[in-house]
Amino acid sequence: MKHAELKNILEVMLFAHGEPLTINEMRTALAGDLSAELIYRALNELRDEWAHKGLALVVVADGWRFQTRAEYQVYLQRLSPERPPKYSRAVMETLAVIAYKQPVTRGDIEEIRGVTINTQIIKTLEQREWIKTVGHREVPGRPALYVTTPQFLSDLNLRALAELPPLAELGQLVAPNPYTLDLELVSDAAE
């Protein structure tokens, strides 16, 4: 297979599939005939070729995908004025605790936030596929342990949790509110 043909095939797979693809998934679709290194090189060349276009080839937690560049999002929003779902402060605080302190139990989250968590908050995050249960803590009652998912990272355009802003910086990004979760307490509670 010629290199130019490989890049065309990869481009078609990424456009048509609609979800991020890992290099191994691409190798499987190519019948495993090509090395991961060759596919990786072709993907990087494609990324460079798309560098000055409306779409960008990016790597996220669950693979490679094409996505609209941020500066062009406004035009898509005008075509489809649907607003993304709004999540309550409680949902976002719960997600932040899970993201920064995982794996955590519901009790851990409640202790850090200082309030009882409504079951619907956990269900909302699970339905969005931003969190999942990875086991149970070996204590009485065996509470579920929650972690974030690759979908969470992908939706935030991150490859790894290490790319999340530091807790101190996150506190500066949100508007001051006397009822807001104190992010320093989140950090202190885990230590």
PyMOL CGO cylinders between C-alpha atoms (Angstrom):
from pymol import cmd
from pymol.cgo import CYLINDER

trace = [
    CYLINDER, 0.00, 0.00, 0.00, 1.33, 3.42, -0.94, 0.3, 1, 1, 1, 1, 1, 1,
    CYLINDER, 1.33, 3.42, -0.94, 1.77, 5.99, 1.80, 0.3, 1, 1, 1, 1, 1, 1,
    CYLINDER, 1.77, 5.99, 1.80, -0.64, 8.47, 0.16, 0.3, 1, 1, 1, 1, 1, 1,
    CYLINDER, -0.64, 8.47, 0.16, -3.29, 5.74, -0.03, 0.3, 1, 1, 1, 1, 1, 1,
    CYLINDER, -3.29, 5.74, -0.03, -2.77, 4.90, 3.66, 0.3, 1, 1, 1, 1, 1, 1,
    CYLINDER, -2.77, 4.90, 3.66, -3.36, 8.54, 4.61, 0.3, 1, 1, 1, 1, 1, 1,
    CYLINDER, -3.36, 8.54, 4.61, -6.54, 8.61, 2.48, 0.3, 1, 1, 1, 1, 1, 1,
    CYLINDER, -6.54, 8.61, 2.48, -7.82, 5.43, 4.14, 0.3, 1, 1, 1, 1, 1, 1,
    CYLINDER, -7.82, 5.43, 4.14, -7.07, 6.75, 7.63, 0.3, 1, 1, 1, 1, 1, 1,
    CYLINDER, -7.07, 6.75, 7.63, -8.81, 10.02, 6.80, 0.3, 1, 1, 1, 1, 1, 1,
    CYLINDER, -8.81, 10.02, 6.80, -11.90, 8.17, 5.56, 0.3, 1, 1, 1, 1, 1, 1,
    CYLINDER, -11.90, 8.17, 5.56, -12.00, 5.93, 8.64, 0.3, 1, 1, 1, 1, 1, 1,
    CYLINDER, -12.00, 5.93, 8.64, -11.77, 8.89, 11.00, 0.3, 1, 1, 1, 1, 1, 1,
    CYLINDER, -11.77, 8.89, 11.00, -14.48, 10.87, 9.18, 0.3, 1, 1, 1, 1, 1, 1,
    CYLINDER, -14.48, 10.87, 9.18, -16.88, 8.00, 8.67, 0.3, 1, 1, 1, 1, 1, 1,
    CYLINDER, -16.88, 8.00, 8.67, -16.54, 6.33, 12.06, 0.3, 1, 1, 1, 1, 1, 1,
    CYLINDER, -16.54, 6.33, 12.06, -17.66, 9.38, 14.02, 0.3, 1, 1, 1, 1, 1, 1,
    CYLINDER, -17.66, 9.38, 14.02, -15.92, 8.29, 17.23, 0.3, 1, 1, 1, 1, 1, 1,
    CYLINDER, -15.92, 8.29, 17.23, -12.24, 8.46, 18.14, 0.3, 1, 1, 1, 1, 1, 1,
    CYLINDER, -12.24, 8.46, 18.14, -10.17, 5.54, 16.85, 0.3, 1, 1, 1, 1, 1, 1,
    CYLINDER, -10.17, 5.54, 16.85, -7.08, 4.08, 18.46, 0.3, 1, 1, 1, 1, 1, 1,
    CYLINDER, -7.08, 4.08, 18.46, -4.09, 3.10, 16.37, 0.3, 1, 1, 1, 1, 1, 1,
    CYLINDER, -4.09, 3.10, 16.37, -4.84, -0.56, 17.19, 0.3, 1, 1, 1, 1, 1, 1,
    CYLINDER, -4.84, -0.56, 17.19, -8.41, -0.17, 15.88, 0.3, 1, 1, 1, 1, 1, 1,
    CYLINDER, -8.41, -0.17, 15.88, -7.03, 1.34, 12.68, 0.3, 1, 1, 1, 1, 1, 1,
    CYLINDER, -7.03, 1.34, 12.68, -4.51, -1.52, 12.37, 0.3, 1, 1, 1, 1, 1, 1,
    CYLINDER, -4.51, -1.52, 12.37, -7.35, -4.03, 12.75, 0.3, 1, 1, 1, 1, 1, 1,
    CYLINDER, -7.35, -4.03, 12.75, -9.37, -2.28, 10.03, 0.3, 1, 1, 1, 1, 1, 1,
    CYLINDER, -9.37, -2.28, 10.03, -6.29, -2.41, 7.81, 0.3, 1, 1, 1, 1, 1, 1,
    CYLINDER, -6.29, -2.41, 7.81, -6.10, -6.17, 8.43, 0.3, 1, 1, 1, 1, 1, 1,
    CYLINDER, -6.10, -6.17, 8.43, -3.05, -5.73, 10.68, 0.3, 1, 1, 1, 1, 1, 1,
    CYLINDER, -3.05, -5.73, 10.68, -0.77, -5.39, 7.67, 0.3, 1, 1, 1, 1, 1, 1,
    CYLINDER, -0.77, -5.39, 7.67, 0.90, -2.18, 8.80, 0.3, 1, 1, 1, 1, 1, 1,
    CYLINDER, 0.90, -2.18, 8.80, 2.94, -1.33, 11.87, 0.3, 1, 1, 1, 1, 1, 1,
    CYLINDER, 2.94, -1.33, 11.87, 1.62, 1.01, 14.53, 0.3, 1, 1, 1, 1, 1, 1,
    CYLINDER, 1.62, 1.01, 14.53, 4.65, 3.23, 13.88, 0.3, 1, 1, 1, 1, 1, 1,
    CYLINDER, 4.65, 3.23, 13.88, 3.77, 3.62, 10.19, 0.3, 1, 1, 1, 1, 1, 1,
    CYLINDER, 3.77, 3.62, 10.19, 0.15, 4.48, 11.06, 0.3, 1, 1, 1, 1, 1, 1,
    CYLINDER, 0.15, 4.48, 11.06, 1.32, 6.94, 13.71, 0.3, 1, 1, 1, 1, 1, 1,
    CYLINDER, 1.32, 6.94, 13.71, 3.61, 8.65, 11.20, 0.3, 1, 1, 1, 1, 1, 1,
    CYLINDER, 3.61, 8.65, 11.20, 0.79, 8.89, 8.65, 0.3, 1, 1, 1, 1, 1, 1,
    CYLINDER, 0.79, 8.89, 8.65, -1.56, 10.35, 11.29, 0.3, 1, 1, 1, 1, 1, 1,
    CYLINDER, -1.56, 10.35, 11.29, 1.00, 13.00, 12.23, 0.3, 1, 1, 1, 1, 1, 1,
    CYLINDER, 1.00, 13.00, 12.23, 1.39, 13.93, 8.57, 0.3, 1, 1, 1, 1, 1, 1,
    CYLINDER, 1.39, 13.93, 8.57, -2.40, 14.20, 8.26, 0.3, 1, 1, 1, 1, 1, 1,
    CYLINDER, -2.40, 14.20, 8.26, -2.48, 16.39, 11.36, 0.3, 1, 1, 1, 1, 1, 1,
    CYLINDER, -2.48, 16.39, 11.36, 0.08, 18.71, 9.74, 0.3, 1, 1, 1, 1, 1, 1,
    CYLINDER, 0.08, 18.71, 9.74, -1.88, 18.78, 6.47, 0.3, 1, 1, 1, 1, 1, 1,
    CYLINDER, -1.88, 18.78, 6.47, -5.04, 19.80, 8.34, 0.3, 1, 1, 1, 1, 1, 1,
    CYLINDER, -5.04, 19.80, 8.34, -3.23, 22.39, 10.49, 0.3, 1, 1, 1, 1, 1, 1,
    CYLINDER, -3.23, 22.39, 10.49, -4.64, 25.40, 8.59, 0.3, 1, 1, 1, 1, 1, 1,
    CYLINDER, -4.64, 25.40, 8.59, -8.14, 24.13, 7.85, 0.3, 1, 1, 1, 1, 1, 1,
    CYLINDER, -8.14, 24.13, 7.85, -11.48, 24.31, 9.66, 0.3, 1, 1, 1, 1, 1, 1,
    CYLINDER, -11.48, 24.31, 9.66, -11.08, 20.85, 11.15, 0.3, 1, 1, 1, 1, 1, 1,
    CYLINDER, -11.08, 20.85, 11.15, -8.21, 19.56, 13.23, 0.3, 1, 1, 1, 1, 1, 1,
    CYLINDER, -8.21, 19.56, 13.23, -6.95, 16.02, 13.70, 0.3, 1, 1, 1, 1, 1, 1,
    CYLINDER, -6.95, 16.02, 13.70, -6.45, 15.64, 17.45, 0.3, 1, 1, 1, 1, 1, 1,
    CYLINDER, -6.45, 15.64, 17.45, -5.52, 12.93, 19.92, 0.3, 1, 1, 1, 1, 1, 1,
    CYLINDER, -5.52, 12.93, 19.92, -7.82, 12.54, 22.91, 0.3, 1, 1, 1, 1, 1, 1,
    CYLINDER, -7.82, 12.54, 22.91, -7.98, 9.94, 25.67, 0.3, 1, 1, 1, 1, 1, 1,
    CYLINDER, -7.98, 9.94, 25.67, -9.80, 7.36, 23.57, 0.3, 1, 1, 1, 1, 1, 1,
    CYLINDER, -9.80, 7.36, 23.57, -8.00, 7.82, 20.26, 0.3, 1, 1, 1, 1, 1, 1,
    CYLINDER, -8.00, 7.82, 20.26, -7.66, 10.08, 17.23, 0.3, 1, 1, 1, 1, 1, 1,
    CYLINDER, -7.66, 10.08, 17.23, -10.52, 12.16, 15.82, 0.3, 1, 1, 1, 1, 1, 1,
    CYLINDER, -10.52, 12.16, 15.82, -11.33, 15.10, 13.60, 0.3, 1, 1, 1, 1, 1, 1,
    CYLINDER, -11.33, 15.10, 13.60, -13.02, 18.00, 15.33, 0.3, 1, 1, 1, 1, 1, 1,
    CYLINDER, -13.02, 18.00, 15.33, -14.04, 21.53, 14.52, 0.3, 1, 1, 1, 1, 1, 1,
    CYLINDER, -14.04, 21.53, 14.52, -11.54, 24.20, 15.48, 0.3, 1, 1, 1, 1, 1, 1,
    CYLINDER, -11.54, 24.20, 15.48, -12.77, 26.32, 18.38, 0.3, 1, 1, 1, 1, 1, 1,
    CYLINDER, -12.77, 26.32, 18.38, -12.79, 29.54, 16.35, 0.3, 1, 1, 1, 1, 1, 1,
    CYLINDER, -12.79, 29.54, 16.35, -15.42, 28.08, 13.98, 0.3, 1, 1, 1, 1, 1, 1,
    CYLINDER, -15.42, 28.08, 13.98, -17.81, 26.70, 16.61, 0.3, 1, 1, 1, 1, 1, 1,
    CYLINDER, -17.81, 26.70, 16.61, -19.94, 29.86, 16.50, 0.3, 1, 1, 1, 1, 1, 1,
    CYLINDER, -19.94, 29.86, 16.50, -21.01, 29.07, 12.91, 0.3, 1, 1, 1, 1, 1, 1,
    CYLINDER, -21.01, 29.07, 12.91, -22.09, 25.56, 13.80, 0.3, 1, 1, 1, 1, 1, 1,
    CYLINDER, -22.09, 25.56, 13.80, -24.04, 26.89, 16.76, 0.3, 1, 1, 1, 1, 1, 1,
    CYLINDER, -24.04, 26.89, 16.76, -25.93, 29.21, 14.41, 0.3, 1, 1, 1, 1, 1, 1,
    CYLINDER, -25.93, 29.21, 14.41, -26.91, 26.22, 12.27, 0.3, 1, 1, 1, 1, 1, 1,
    CYLINDER, -26.91, 26.22, 12.27, -28.05, 24.20, 15.26, 0.3, 1, 1, 1, 1, 1, 1,
    CYLINDER, -28.05, 24.20, 15.26, -28.88, 26.57, 18.09, 0.3, 1, 1, 1, 1, 1, 1,
    CYLINDER, -28.88, 26.57, 18.09, -29.33, 23.70, 20.54, 0.3, 1, 1, 1, 1, 1, 1,
    CYLINDER, -29.33, 23.70, 20.54, -27.59, 24.40, 23.78, 0.3, 1, 1, 1, 1, 1, 1,
    CYLINDER, -27.59, 24.40, 23.78, -25.50, 21.76, 25.46, 0.3, 1, 1, 1, 1, 1, 1,
    CYLINDER, -25.50, 21.76, 25.46, -27.08, 20.45, 28.64, 0.3, 1, 1, 1, 1, 1, 1,
    CYLINDER, -27.08, 20.45, 28.64, -26.56, 22.58, 31.72, 0.3, 1, 1, 1, 1, 1, 1,
    CYLINDER, -26.56, 22.58, 31.72, -25.45, 20.74, 34.80, 0.3, 1, 1, 1, 1, 1, 1,
    CYLINDER, -25.45, 20.74, 34.80, -26.15, 21.86, 38.34, 0.3, 1, 1, 1, 1, 1, 1,
    CYLINDER, -26.15, 21.86, 38.34, -23.40, 23.10, 40.57, 0.3, 1, 1, 1, 1, 1, 1,
    CYLINDER, -23.40, 23.10, 40.57, -23.81, 19.92, 42.66, 0.3, 1, 1, 1, 1, 1, 1,
    CYLINDER, -23.81, 19.92, 42.66, -23.20, 17.74, 39.58, 0.3, 1, 1, 1, 1, 1, 1,
    CYLINDER, -23.20, 17.74, 39.58, -20.12, 19.72, 38.59, 0.3, 1, 1, 1, 1, 1, 1,
    CYLINDER, -20.12, 19.72, 38.59, -18.71, 19.73, 42.13, 0.3, 1, 1, 1, 1, 1, 1,
    CYLINDER, -18.71, 19.73, 42.13, -19.23, 15.98, 42.38, 0.3, 1, 1, 1, 1, 1, 1,
    CYLINDER, -19.23, 15.98, 42.38, -17.50, 15.48, 39.04, 0.3, 1, 1, 1, 1, 1, 1,
    CYLINDER, -17.50, 15.48, 39.04, -14.59, 17.67, 40.16, 0.3, 1, 1, 1, 1, 1, 1,
    CYLINDER, -14.59, 17.67, 40.16, -14.14, 15.64, 43.35, 0.3, 1, 1, 1, 1, 1, 1,
    CYLINDER, -14.14, 15.64, 43.35, -14.16, 12.38, 41.38, 0.3, 1, 1, 1, 1, 1, 1,
    CYLINDER, -14.16, 12.38, 41.38, -11.77, 13.72, 38.73, 0.3, 1, 1, 1, 1, 1, 1,
    CYLINDER, -11.77, 13.72, 38.73, -9.22, 15.05, 41.20, 0.3, 1, 1, 1, 1, 1, 1,
    CYLINDER, -9.22, 15.05, 41.20, -9.45, 12.43, 43.96, 0.3, 1, 1, 1, 1, 1, 1,
    CYLINDER, -9.45, 12.43, 43.96, -10.35, 9.18, 42.19, 0.3, 1, 1, 1, 1, 1, 1,
    CYLINDER, -10.35, 9.18, 42.19, -11.05, 6.47, 43.04, 0.3, 1, 1, 1, 1, 1, 1,
    CYLINDER, -11.05, 6.47, 43.04, -13.61, 7.76, 45.55, 0.3, 1, 1, 1, 1, 1, 1,
    CYLINDER, -13.61, 7.76, 45.55, -16.75, 6.47, 47.21, 0.3, 1, 1, 1, 1, 1, 1,
    CYLINDER, -16.75, 6.47, 47.21, -19.98, 8.35, 47.57, 0.3, 1, 1, 1, 1, 1, 1,
    CYLINDER, -19.98, 8.35, 47.57, -19.09, 8.81, 51.25, 0.3, 1, 1, 1, 1, 1, 1,
    CYLINDER, -19.09, 8.81, 51.25, -15.74, 10.38, 50.30, 0.3, 1, 1, 1, 1, 1, 1,
    CYLINDER, -15.74, 10.38, 50.30, -17.52, 12.82, 48.00, 0.3, 1, 1, 1, 1, 1, 1,
    CYLINDER, -17.52, 12.82, 48.00, -20.07, 13.69, 50.68, 0.3, 1, 1, 1, 1, 1, 1,
    CYLINDER, -20.07, 13.69, 50.68, -17.31, 14.27, 53.23, 0.3, 1, 1, 1, 1, 1, 1,
    CYLINDER, -17.31, 14.27, 53.23, -15.40, 16.59, 50.88, 0.3, 1, 1, 1, 1, 1, 1,
    CYLINDER, -15.40, 16.59, 50.88, -18.49, 18.49, 49.70, 0.3, 1, 1, 1, 1, 1, 1,
    CYLINDER, -18.49, 18.49, 49.70, -20.04, 18.58, 53.15, 0.3, 1, 1, 1, 1, 1, 1,
    CYLINDER, -20.04, 18.58, 53.15, -23.50, 17.59, 51.90, 0.3, 1, 1, 1, 1, 1, 1,
    CYLINDER, -23.50, 17.59, 51.90, -25.36, 14.40, 51.05, 0.3, 1, 1, 1, 1, 1, 1,
    CYLINDER, -25.36, 14.40, 51.05, -25.31, 13.47, 47.37, 0.3, 1, 1, 1, 1, 1, 1,
    CYLINDER, -25.31, 13.47, 47.37, -28.58, 12.88, 45.61, 0.3, 1, 1, 1, 1, 1, 1,
    CYLINDER, -28.58, 12.88, 45.61, -28.52, 9.52, 43.79, 0.3, 1, 1, 1, 1, 1, 1,
    CYLINDER, -28.52, 9.52, 43.79, -29.56, 11.32, 40.61, 0.3, 1, 1, 1, 1, 1, 1,
    CYLINDER, -29.56, 11.32, 40.61, -26.22, 13.16, 40.52, 0.3, 1, 1, 1, 1, 1, 1,
    CYLINDER, -26.22, 13.16, 40.52, -24.28, 9.90, 40.22, 0.3, 1, 1, 1, 1, 1, 1,
    CYLINDER, -24.28, 9.90, 40.22, -26.81, 8.58, 37.67, 0.3, 1, 1, 1, 1, 1, 1,
    CYLINDER, -26.81, 8.58, 37.67, -26.46, 11.75, 35.58, 0.3, 1, 1, 1, 1, 1, 1,
    CYLINDER, -26.46, 11.75, 35.58, -22.67, 11.41, 35.48, 0.3, 1, 1, 1, 1, 1, 1,
    CYLINDER, -22.67, 11.41, 35.48, -22.92, 7.69, 34.64, 0.3, 1, 1, 1, 1, 1, 1,
    CYLINDER, -22.92, 7.69, 34.64, -25.49, 8.31, 31.88, 0.3, 1, 1, 1, 1, 1, 1,
    CYLINDER, -25.49, 8.31, 31.88, -23.20, 10.95, 30.39, 0.3, 1, 1, 1, 1, 1, 1,
    CYLINDER, -23.20, 10.95, 30.39, -20.47, 8.27, 30.56, 0.3, 1, 1, 1, 1, 1, 1,
    CYLINDER, -20.47, 8.27, 30.56, -18.20, 10.60, 32.50, 0.3, 1, 1, 1, 1, 1, 1,
    CYLINDER, -18.20, 10.60, 32.50, -17.81, 8.27, 35.49, 0.3, 1, 1, 1, 1, 1, 1,
    CYLINDER, -17.81, 8.27, 35.49, -17.95, 4.54, 36.13, 0.3, 1, 1, 1, 1, 1, 1,
    CYLINDER, -17.95, 4.54, 36.13, -17.70, 2.10, 39.00, 0.3, 1, 1, 1, 1, 1, 1,
    CYLINDER, -17.70, 2.10, 39.00, -14.39, 0.22, 39.12, 0.3, 1, 1, 1, 1, 1, 1,
    CYLINDER, -14.39, 0.22, 39.12, -14.89, -1.87, 42.21, 0.3, 1, 1, 1, 1, 1, 1,
    CYLINDER, -14.89, -1.87, 42.21, -15.79, -1.63, 45.86, 0.3, 1, 1, 1, 1, 1, 1,
    CYLINDER, -15.79, -1.63, 45.86, -13.88, -0.48, 48.91, 0.3, 1, 1, 1, 1, 1, 1,
    CYLINDER, -13.88, -0.48, 48.91, -13.22, -3.34, 51.32, 0.3, 1, 1, 1, 1, 1, 1,
    CYLINDER, -13.22, -3.34, 51.32, -15.07, -1.81, 54.27, 0.3, 1, 1, 1, 1, 1, 1,
    CYLINDER, -15.07, -1.81, 54.27, -18.48, -2.58, 55.76, 0.3, 1, 1, 1, 1, 1, 1,
    CYLINDER, -18.48, -2.58, 55.76, -21.17, -1.96, 53.16, 0.3, 1, 1, 1, 1, 1, 1,
    CYLINDER, -21.17, -1.96, 53.16, -18.61, -2.29, 50.33, 0.3, 1, 1, 1, 1, 1, 1,
    CYLINDER, -18.61, -2.29, 50.33, -19.28, 1.14, 48.78, 0.3, 1, 1, 1, 1, 1, 1,
    CYLINDER, -19.28, 1.14, 48.78, -18.70, 1.58, 45.05, 0.3, 1, 1, 1, 1, 1, 1,
    CYLINDER, -18.70, 1.58, 45.05, -15.49, 3.26, 43.90, 0.3, 1, 1, 1, 1, 1, 1,
    CYLINDER, -15.49, 3.26, 43.90, -15.96, 5.89, 41.18, 0.3, 1, 1, 1, 1, 1, 1,
    CYLINDER, -15.96, 5.89, 41.18, -13.45, 7.08, 38.58, 0.3, 1, 1, 1, 1, 1, 1,
    CYLINDER, -13.45, 7.08, 38.58, -13.69, 9.20, 35.46, 0.3, 1, 1, 1, 1, 1, 1,
    CYLINDER, -13.69, 9.20, 35.46, -13.81, 7.57, 32.03, 0.3, 1, 1, 1, 1, 1, 1,
    CYLINDER, -13.81, 7.57, 32.03, -11.98, 8.09, 28.75, 0.3, 1, 1, 1, 1, 1, 1,
    CYLINDER, -11.98, 8.09, 28.75, -15.24, 9.66, 27.49, 0.3, 1, 1, 1, 1, 1, 1,
    CYLINDER, -15.24, 9.66, 27.49, -14.89, 12.36, 30.17, 0.3, 1, 1, 1, 1, 1, 1,
    CYLINDER, -14.89, 12.36, 30.17, -11.36, 13.13, 29.00, 0.3, 1, 1, 1, 1, 1, 1,
    CYLINDER, -11.36, 13.13, 29.00, -12.41, 13.02, 25.36, 0.3, 1, 1, 1, 1, 1, 1,
    CYLINDER, -12.41, 13.02, 25.36, -15.29, 15.44, 25.93, 0.3, 1, 1, 1, 1, 1, 1,
    CYLINDER, -15.29, 15.44, 25.93, -12.82, 17.85, 27.55, 0.3, 1, 1, 1, 1, 1, 1,
    CYLINDER, -12.82, 17.85, 27.55, -10.26, 17.34, 24.74, 0.3, 1, 1, 1, 1, 1, 1,
    CYLINDER, -10.26, 17.34, 24.74, -7.76, 15.87, 27.17, 0.3, 1, 1, 1, 1, 1, 1,
    CYLINDER, -7.76, 15.87, 27.17, -5.49, 12.86, 26.76, 0.3, 1, 1, 1, 1, 1, 1,
    CYLINDER, -5.49, 12.86, 26.76, -4.86, 12.29, 30.46, 0.3, 1, 1, 1, 1, 1, 1,
    CYLINDER, -4.86, 12.29, 30.46, -5.97, 13.47, 33.89, 0.3, 1, 1, 1, 1, 1, 1,
    CYLINDER, -5.97, 13.47, 33.89, -2.58, 15.17, 34.26, 0.3, 1, 1, 1, 1, 1, 1,
    CYLINDER, -2.58, 15.17, 34.26, -3.81, 17.75, 31.73, 0.3, 1, 1, 1, 1, 1, 1,
    CYLINDER, -3.81, 17.75, 31.73, -6.56, 18.95, 34.11, 0.3, 1, 1, 1, 1, 1, 1,
    CYLINDER, -6.56, 18.95, 34.11, -5.80, 22.39, 35.53, 0.3, 1, 1, 1, 1, 1, 1,
    CYLINDER, -5.80, 22.39, 35.53, -4.24, 22.39, 39.00, 0.3, 1, 1, 1, 1, 1, 1,
    CYLINDER, -4.24, 22.39, 39.00, -6.81, 22.71, 41.79, 0.3, 1, 1, 1, 1, 1, 1,
    CYLINDER, -6.81, 22.71, 41.79, -5.63, 26.22, 42.70, 0.3, 1, 1, 1, 1, 1, 1,
    CYLINDER, -5.63, 26.22, 42.70, -6.05, 27.37, 39.09, 0.3, 1, 1, 1, 1, 1, 1,
    CYLINDER, -6.05, 27.37, 39.09, -9.48, 25.74, 38.85, 0.3, 1, 1, 1, 1, 1, 1,
    CYLINDER, -9.48, 25.74, 38.85, -10.65, 27.77, 41.83, 0.3, 1, 1, 1, 1, 1, 1,
    CYLINDER, -10.65, 27.77, 41.83, -9.70, 30.98, 39.99, 0.3, 1, 1, 1, 1, 1, 1,
    CYLINDER, -9.70, 30.98, 39.99, -11.64, 29.94, 36.87, 0.3, 1, 1, 1, 1, 1, 1,
    CYLINDER, -11.64, 29.94, 36.87, -15.02, 29.77, 38.58, 0.3, 1, 1, 1, 1, 1, 1,
    CYLINDER, -15.02, 29.77, 38.58, -16.98, 32.80, 39.75, 0.3, 1, 1, 1, 1, 1, 1,
    CYLINDER, -16.98, 32.80, 39.75, -16.81, 33.47, 43.48, 0.3, 1, 1, 1, 1, 1, 1,
    CYLINDER, -16.81, 33.47, 43.48, -19.86, 32.17, 45.28, 0.3, 1, 1, 1, 1, 1, 1,
    CYLINDER, -19.86, 32.17, 45.28, -20.23, 31.88, 49.04, 0.3, 1, 1, 1, 1, 1, 1,
    CYLINDER, -20.23, 31.88, 49.04, -21.84, 28.46, 48.59, 0.3, 1, 1, 1, 1, 1, 1,
    CYLINDER, -21.84, 28.46, 48.59, -19.13, 27.10, 46.29, 0.3, 1, 1, 1, 1, 1, 1,
    CYLINDER, -19.13, 27.10, 46.29, -17.01, 24.07, 47.09, 0.3, 1, 1, 1, 1, 1, 1,
    CYLINDER, -17.01, 24.07, 47.09, -13.70, 25.17, 48.60, 0.3, 1, 1, 1, 1, 1, 1,
    CYLINDER, -13.70, 25.17, 48.60, -11.16, 23.50, 46.32, 0.3, 1, 1, 1, 1, 1, 1,
    CYLINDER, -11.16, 23.50, 46.32, -8.39, 23.88, 48.90, 0.3, 1, 1, 1, 1, 1, 1,
    CYLINDER, -8.39, 23.88, 48.90, -10.47, 21.77, 51.28, 0.3, 1, 1, 1, 1, 1, 1,
    CYLINDER, -10.47, 21.77, 51.28, -10.78, 19.13, 48.54, 0.3, 1, 1, 1, 1, 1, 1,
    CYLINDER, -10.78, 19.13, 48.54, -7.01, 18.99, 48.31, 0.3, 1, 1, 1, 1, 1, 1,
    CYLINDER, -7.01, 18.99, 48.31, -6.52, 18.99, 52.10, 0.3, 1, 1, 1, 1, 1, 1,
    CYLINDER, -6.52, 18.99, 52.10, -9.18, 16.33, 52.72, 0.3, 1, 1, 1, 1, 1, 1,
    CYLINDER, -9.18, 16.33, 52.72, -7.44, 13.82, 50.49, 0.3, 1, 1, 1, 1, 1, 1,
    CYLINDER, -7.44, 13.82, 50.49, -4.08, 14.20, 52.18, 0.3, 1, 1, 1, 1, 1, 1,
]
cmd.load_cgo(trace, "trace")
